[in-house]
């Protein structure tokens, strides 16, 4: 049937009222008249999008702890959180499309599985960054763009909306990834991995592309790096800007809670506490990676908390910048995550996290830190602690939802976490005796730098501060002799 005379193809016989945009402003009639994917074809693509996002979340989380570069740790934390949110959205969409059972745990194609396994098993930072940001994320963006271009925008609008939202954040990831590749993948590294990058392309080709729209090969290529299954590395990595990662020579909490100390310098110590929180993502990544069989909402909410803790660390970095102080002067250790990942089971690590979170809900917890920040005279410290407090309320709820139900009572859950919290303070003397650290009191040097930058005279009491973690926990409880035995 042809269009009426003087009307373009796709124009409706009945014109919109006063020329208003038709179809809710979603698209034109011509676009709504075009063919698109069937529900079955749409779901097949959705499942591949979901698989890619889920695998990317897993890779970013699993590789975060051992990655030594601080900027990558924090970026991986953010990107894993974003992937987890979009995984949840695509899971929901598949469930809306006549798909019980959903079959979302199935591997869509062997070549696709090898593609992501290879990136997970990448032997170094350069390979990992190139695999993620030069191959995997771009392939996912292309698949989502193709989905929007190929589907009927009116009929499949819920999917189009999810793809558009995902592409918005994937664009942010791409901008970071392009910069990371440019700075971390030099000519030598590119030459070394050129064959492997081509191999990743072959894996995608064998799968008919990430979305499966191409012609698939008969067999997936033989594995390379992933021929040996990836083993999670729970030892926190540190780049050269962290010269003393075993140092526990400055008890930050004892200073902050010491009412005889002036308020102003406490902002500096609060910023140290915040940047030191990079250990929490390093530990939470192990819990998420090693905990199997939970509903996706568990991984989504835990990944949100992981990113929040990385964001708190970044707040500390910005806080140091606001004071004109080089954060490398503060010995940011990695021992809490090191001990927990090596000596505790995932539930025990989560127990420690829950115990700490519930303690921070008390009047002497996050509210006190916020009040200290306000009293310090630093508006930025007050702002950051305000949001830090709000985040911790959310984290306490996440703990109640996912950790607490595994125990008979709140008291039992808290006692479990308290018992394992003591383990974190068992290496102080051993690390010193092994020559890993002298637990040097770095605080006076840091404080003097802040005084010089701010043009203020140092306070002798603050300058003389010298309390370590040898005998007092971060919650200021005494460490029992039995638990602190070396």
N, C-alpha and C positions, 0 to 999 in steps of 0.2 A: 504494500500500500504506500502511495506517495503522499507527501505533505500537501496540504491545501495550497492553492496559488498564493504567491507573495508571502509565504511563511517559511522560515528556515527549518531544516530538518530537526525534529525534536521539539519544535514549538508546540505548546498545548493549544487545542481548539478554544479553550476558555482562558483568557489572559488573566494573570494575577491582578488583584484589586489595586487600581491606581499605580500599577507597575511595581508593587512591592516585590522584594526578593521571594521567589517561590520556594517551596519545600523546606520551610524553616530556615532558609539561608544556608542550608547544608551543601547544596549543589544545584546545578542547572538541570532542566528536564533532559537535555541531551546526555548529561552525565548519568542521570538516573535511569535512562533508557538502555544504557550499554549493558552488555553481558558481564558476568562476573563469576567468581568461584561459587560452586555449590557448597552446601554446608559441609559435606564430606571433604571436599578439597580444601576448604577453609580450615577445618579442624586439623587436617594433616599438616598444614603449614604452621598453625598455632602450636602444635605439639613440638615442632622443630624449633620454633622461637623459644618456647618454654625450656626445651632441653639445652639450648645454647646458653640461655641466661642462668639456668641452674648450674651448668658446668662452670661457667665463668665465675659465679659466686663461689663455688667450691675451690677453684684454683686460687682466686685472690685470697680467700681465707686461709687456705692451707699453706700458701707461700709467704704470708705476711710475717709470721714470727721470725723466721730465719733470715729474711731479707735485711741486709745491714743498713740500707739507705733510709734515713728517717722520712724523707719526702715521699718515698715509695710506700713505706708502711702506712702513712696517713692517707695517701691516695688509694691504696688497696682497700683500706677500711671504708672509705666513702664509696668506692665503686662496688664493693661487695654489698653494702647496704642498698644501693640503688638497684643492683641486680636482684636482690632478694625481694624488694618491693614489686618489681615488674614480674618476677616469677609468680608471686601471689596473684597478681592481676590476670595473668594469662591462664593460670589454673582455674580461676573463677570463670573466665570466659569459656573455656572448654566445657566446664560443667553446665553451662547454660545452653549447650548445643546438642542435646539428645545424646549425651556421651557417658551414661553410667554403664559399666565402670569406665573411669577416665583413661586408664592405661598410661598415666603420665610418668611412671617409673620405667617404662620400656625404652630401650635404646632405639632411636629411629633408623639408624643405619650404621653398620660396622665402621665405615670410613669416617663418619662423623665422630664416633667414639674414639678412634685412634687420633683424630685431629686434636681433640681436647686432651686426651691422655698425654700426647706428645708435649703440649704446652705445659701441662702440670709437671712433667718430668724434665723440663728444660734445665740444662746443666748449670746455668749461670744467670746473672741478672740481665745481661744484654740479650740473651736468647729469650728469657721470660718476657721482657718488655717488648721485644719485637714480635713474639708470638701473640701476645695479648693485643697490643695496640696497632700493630701493622697488619695482622691477619684476622684474628678472631672478632674483635669489635667491629672493624670495617665490614666483615662478611655479614655480621648480624644487622648492621645498619642497612646494608644493601638489601637484605632479605625483607626487612620491615618496609622499606621504601617500595619494593616490588609488590608487597602485599597490598599496600594502599593503591598503587597504580593498577593492580589487576582485579581488585574486588569491586563489587557494586557498592558505591559509597552510601547509598540510602539503605539498602537491604542489610549491609554488614557494618553499619555505622558503629556499633559498640566495639567491634574489633579495630576499625579505623581509629577510633578515639584512643584506644590503648596503644596502638602503634605510634600515633602522633606524640603521646606523652612520653613513651619510651625513647623515641627519636630525639626529643628535646634534651633529655639527660644524656643520651648517648653522644649527642653533639658536644656537650661539656666534657665528657670522657675523651672524645676524640681530640679536642684541643689540648688537653693535658698529655694524651698519648703521643701526639705528634712532637711535642716539646721533649718528652722523655726519650723518645727514639732518637731525635736529633742530637741529644746531649750524651746519651749513654751507649749508643751503637755507633762506634767509630768505624773507619774503613777496615781496620784489621778484624774487628768483630764481624763485620758484614761479610767479609771474605770467608771467614771461618764458618759462618752459618748459612752461607748462600745455598748450599745443597739441601740443608734442612728446611729452609724457608720454601724452597721449591717443592720439597716433599710434603709440606703442609698444604700447598696448593693441590697436589695430587690427591691428598686425602679428601679434600672438599670436592674435587672433580669426581672422585669415585662414588661419592654420595649424591651426585646430581646437584651439587651446590648445597649451601647451608639449608635452604628452604626446600630442596628436593625437586625443584622445577626443571633442572637440566636432565640430560641423559646420563644415567648412572652407569659406572663401569661394572663389569661382572664380578670383580673381586677388589677388595681394599688392599692397598699396598702393605708390605711387611713393616712391622714396627721398627723404630730406631731407638730413641731414648727410652721410650716406654716399654721396650722389650723386657727391661727389668722394672717391675711394678714400683711406682712411687711410694716412698716411705716418708711419713710426716716427720719433720725435723722441728722439735719443740724447743731448741736452744735459741734464745733471742740473739739475733745478729745486731752488731753495732758498727757503724762506719768510724772513720778515724777521728771524728769530732767528739767521740765519747771515749776519752783516754783512760777512764778508771771505772768500768762498769760494775765492779764488785764493791765499790766504796759505800760504806754505811756509816760514815764518820760524822754526819750531821742529822740529828733527830729533829726534823722539821716540825712535827706535831708538838713536841715539848716546848719549842720556842713560841709557836702560835698560841698555845694555851697558857703560857706563862704571863700572868697578869702584871708582873713587875716590869715586863718589857714594854717599850714605847710602841704605839700603834703604827707609826709610819713605816719602819722596816719590815713589819709583818706582811705588807703587800708584796715585797720581794720574795719572802719565804712562801707566800701563797702561790706566786707565779712559779716558783720551783716545784711546789707540790703538783701544780697543774701539768707542767711539761713532763714531769716524771710519770704521769699517768699513761704514757705510751706503753708501759708494762701491762696495763689492763687489756688492751687489744691483743697483745702478744699472748696473754694467758687465755682470754676468751676465744681466740682463734683455735686454740687446742681443744677447748670444750666443744665448740661447734663442729670441728673437723672429726673428732673422735666419738661423738655421740650420734648413734645411728637410730633410725626407725621412729623418729618423732614426727608429729604433724608439721607441715610446712610453716605454720604460724610460729612454732618454736624457733626455727632457724631465722625467720623474718624478724621476730622481736629481739632475739639475741644479737642479730647482726645490726639492728638499730642501736642497741646498747653499745656494741663494739665501736660503732662509728662515733657515738656520743663521747666515749672515753678518748678516742683519738682526737676528736674536736676539742675536748678539754685540754689535751696536751698542746694542741695548736694555740689555744688561748694563752697558755703559759708562755709559748714562744713569742706571741705578740706582746704579752706583758713585759717580758724582758726588753723587747725592742722599744716599748713605750718609755722605759727607764734609761735607755741608752746603754744597756748592759749586755755583754756577750754571754749567751747562755752556756757556752762551752766552759766557762769558769765554774759552773755548778756541775759536780760529778753526778750525772744522772745514771743511776745504776739499773741493772736488769736482773737483779737476783731474785726478786719475788716471783717473776714469771719463770725464771730458770728453775727454781726449786719446785714450784707447783707443777710445771709441765713434766719434770723428771720424776718426782716422788709421789705425786698424788694422782688418783684416778679422776676422770672427768667430773663425776658427781661430787667428789671431795673438793675439787677446785671450785665448783659452783657453790658448794657449801660455804667456803671461805668468802666468796663474793657476796653471798646472801647475808652472812653474819656481819660483814662490814657495812653493807647497804642499810640493814636495819638499825645498826648503831648510829649511822649518819642521820637517821630520821629523828633522833632525840634532840632535845633543846640545846645540847652541847655539840651537836653535829653540824650539819650544813647551815642551819640558821646562824649558829655562832660564827662560822667562817664568813658568812655574808656580813654580819655585824662588824667583825674585825676589819673586813675589806672597806666598809663604809667609813669606819673610824680611822683608817690609814690615810685618808685624804686622796686616795687614788680613785677617781671616778671609774676608770676602766676596770680596776680590781673589783669594785662594787658591782658593776654591770656583769662581769664574767661570773662572779660568785652567785649572783642572782639567777642566772641561767643554769649554772652548775647545780644549784640547789633544786631547781625545777626538774632538771634531768634526773637527779637522783631519786626524786619522788616516783618518777616513771620507772626507774630501774628497780626500786623496791617492789613496785607492783608486778613487774616482770618476774622477779624472784618468787613472789607469792603465787603467781599463776603456774610457773613451770618447775620450781624447785620444791616448794613447801608441800605439795600434794604427795610427794614420795615419802613423807614421814607421818607418824601418828599424831604429832602435835607441833605447834610452833616452838615450844621449848626444846623438843627433841631435835628439830631442824637447826635451831640456833646452837645447841650444845655440840652437834656434829660439826658445824662450821668453826666454832670456837676451838674445838680440839685440834683441828687441822691447821688453824691459823698459827698455832705455836710452831709448827714445822718451819714456817718461813723465817724463823730467827735462829736457825741452827747452824749457820755456816760462818758466823762472824770471825771466830778465832782461826778456823781452818783456812779460810781464804787468806788471812794475814800470814799465817805460818807457811803457806804454800807460795808466798810471794806474789799473789794475785793482786793484792792491794795493801796499802798501809793504813787504810781508813783515815786518810789525811783530813784534817779539819779545813775544808776549803772555804768555809763561811766568811772568815775575816777578809779574805781577798775579794770575794764577791761583794760583800757589803761596802768595802772601801771604794770599789769601782762605781757602785751605785751612788755613793756620797759625792765622789768627784764629778760624775755625770750630772747630778742634781744640784751641785754647788752647795751642799750642806755639810756641816762638820760631823764627823762620826761620833756616836755615843759610845763611851767606854764600856758600858754594860753590854751593849749589843756586840761590840767588837770582841769582847771576851767570851762570847757564847761558845761552849764546847761540850755539848751533850750528844752522845752517840746512841745507836740502836743496840749496843751490846747487851744491855740489861732491861731495856724498856721497849715494848711493842709500839707500833704506830698508834694504837688506841690507848697508849700510856699505861697499860697494865704491865705489871712486873712479869718477866719471863721466868717460868719455873725452872728449877735446876735440872729436873729430869728431862724436860723438853728441850733444854738448851745444851744438853750434853753433846760434846763434839765427837 
